Amino acid sequence: MNVEKELGWEIGVDIGGTFTDIVLRSSSEVLSTKVLTSSETPVLPVIAGIKKLAGDIGIPLKGINRVVHGTTLATNAIIEKKGAKTAFITTEGFRDVIEMRTESRFDQYDLNIQMPPPLITRDKRFTISERLSATGAKLINLNKAEVNKLISILEKEKFESIAIGFLHAHVNPIHELMTKKLIRKALPTIPISISSEVSPEIREYERFTTTCVNAYIQPVISPYLGVLEKQLRLIGIGCPIFLMLSNGGLSDVETGKKFPVRMVESGPAGGAILAGKISKECKLDKVVSFDMGGTTAKVCLLDDGKPDTAREFEVARQYRFKRGSGIPIRIPVIEMVEIGAGGGSVCKIDEYGRILVGPESAGSDPGPACYGKGGFEATITDANVILNRINPQIFAGGKLELSSIDAKNSFELALARPLNEPINICAAGAVEMVDENMANAAREHAMERGKSLLDRTLIAFGGSAPLHAVRLAQKLGIKKIIIPANAGVGSAVGFLDAPITYETTRSFYQRLSLINKKQVSAVLAKLEFEAKKVVERVSSSGSALCYFSAYMRFVGQRHEIKIRFPSSELTSSSVQKIRENFLEAYRSQYSQTMPNVDMEVVGWSVTAFLKQPPIKIRNNKVKSKGVRPQNTRNALDFITGKNIEHKVYSRKNISIGSKIIGPAIIEEDQTTTLIPKNFAAQINGYGYLVIEEHIT
């Protein structure tokens, strides 16, 4: 498929913890809907939502040209421990690596620290006699008799998936491949993940955990993708199906089935892609994206339209904000902070009488109390209903009418009685607390990267984000907020603008002063072939381009910086370019370099991609014009701390150039935007809502 040609109608699907967002887009029109996610049968809401959207305007499903899909199902399976019964096979003597971790404490002063339990318990971990050196040379041959004996145990115990991680397999995969071949012959239906394919990099703890995660979720995600593909074909959609990966690129279903770990952060990645597109359109150098849905909130920093990226992140953190308290996954990923703060986040009182919000969520079933589906826990959505910030009659496009009575009852029981305070005060306290939680997470995320938030623009999307965006920006010292069109389904929109891309990475240690250009060129050529193979299979255009990266540090350091260089064929000039790029990147991040210290490369990566058409820049200078509200409503204004009259507008009735002065509420099918007193909003040339201070 040539992505530069007119795509016609295309579909973006984002399955979240509470809602499934579906977008139907052509070159001139965008339609969207939200349906409650089904944890048991997640495909059903997807199919129902697509049929409803297409049916509303009479689009034949066989006319859909592309489907792009991202999901939190992989993440949820890890967090909720609902993956497959998985065995982990490793080198003799290394059975407990994934439990011993790096032997470091993520909180030095917590005497009661609880280390996160390993995903695969000790009774499901097995060892085999074999050993390779750090250079890949055989020290102890693989004991095939032990492998055959283990096969009978795997069969008897009815394991559903197998992870294999041997020491130094990232340098030489021969023993992993031999073990996989023996097990595959005896147990052909059981999926097998090997570390040399999933994450061929140094640091066995991270490599092993990534492989274990891939094996743990593969029997969950692979059948789901198969069912999704089958159901889409049954309703007449015969177009290519693309999957959003955690690095912000698209791949195919085959990749998702083999490496589902690459989809763990697929949903949030779509939001970062959307924010990058908006920043380029609006010529914004520095941006912070804010994505708040029903279950989580995500914050990502972008410079020059590009999000921060990383090669490792954590999932299922035991302690909020505590790096090191989760399971490390070593894959290419868009770097962001994600916390349990969404519309469904549960509000409660701790033993000291403080209001706590999240990370637990009421989810979609039964959901917040105001959903009227049997839920009784107080949530942020309930708080916003109590404070009149949400119109119960039009929530989720009117598909789900909210109950103000149930919302008040939940806060009466959970907060008002224990605190002996009015319900409205408790609801306001809960909203203020979740806003502060998100602000703290954003501050810490920026500080860890040596960046400031003050000179950035906040781009907010997700079902809950526009309600909280201005208050969050105020806490962070940010002066400008942008709420894009279709903000309530922002990640699903972002999926449709994501490039087809795939990154391959491999550890291969080299001192820069002693670099073997021939060997490195051979490694890069192999990585280039692997990356291009995936992209060209997905795109069928046969025209993949590549860029090359190295993970570098000064000798003696532990952490690396990723830098780019121009070609896979290393020459003296390209090595010099690698040196210069590293020094520039290091100086930018740490303000100074280390003179007279050699540099080293611990890993290499190649990213294959398809060239995208340039973003069309429109004239954003629009003439200001007034617009009439459709009614008014008393709601809490956090500037004054009082319930005051807000003018209420329907976003579909607001045209380009329209200016709205707060306090005001702008309603649309998938979300609601709150503009407090002393702020004003105007629709720019792209139809985006731009909010800034307006003090009269």
Beta strands, then each sheet from edge to edge (+ up, - down):
strand 1: 9-15
strand 2: 19-25
strand 3: 30-36
strand 4: 64-71
strand 5: 86-91
strand 6: 125-128
strand 7: 131-132
strand 8: 138-140
strand 9: 161-165
strand 10: 192-194
strand 11: 241-244
strand 12: 250-252
strand 13: 286-292
strand 14: 297-303
strand 15: 306-307
strand 16: 309-310
strand 17: 313-315
strand 18: 327-329
strand 19: 333-334
strand 20: 337-339
strand 21: 345-349
strand 22: 355-361
strand 23: 457-461
strand 24: 480-483
strand 25: 501-511
strand 26: 545-554
strand 27: 561-565
strand 28: 599-609
strand 29: 631-637
strand 30: 642-650
strand 31: 659-661
strand 32: 664-667
strand 33: 672-675
strand 34: 679-683
strand 35: 689-693
sheet 1: 3+ 2- 1+ 4+ 11+ 12-
sheet 2: 6+ 5+ 9+ 10+
sheet 3: 7+ 8-
sheet 4: 15+ 14- 13+ 23+ 24+ 35- 34+ 31-
sheet 5: 15+ 14- 20+
sheet 6: 16+ 19-
sheet 7: 17+ 18-
sheet 8: 21+ 22-
sheet 9: 25+ 28- 26+ 27-
sheet 10: 29+ 30- 32- 33+
end
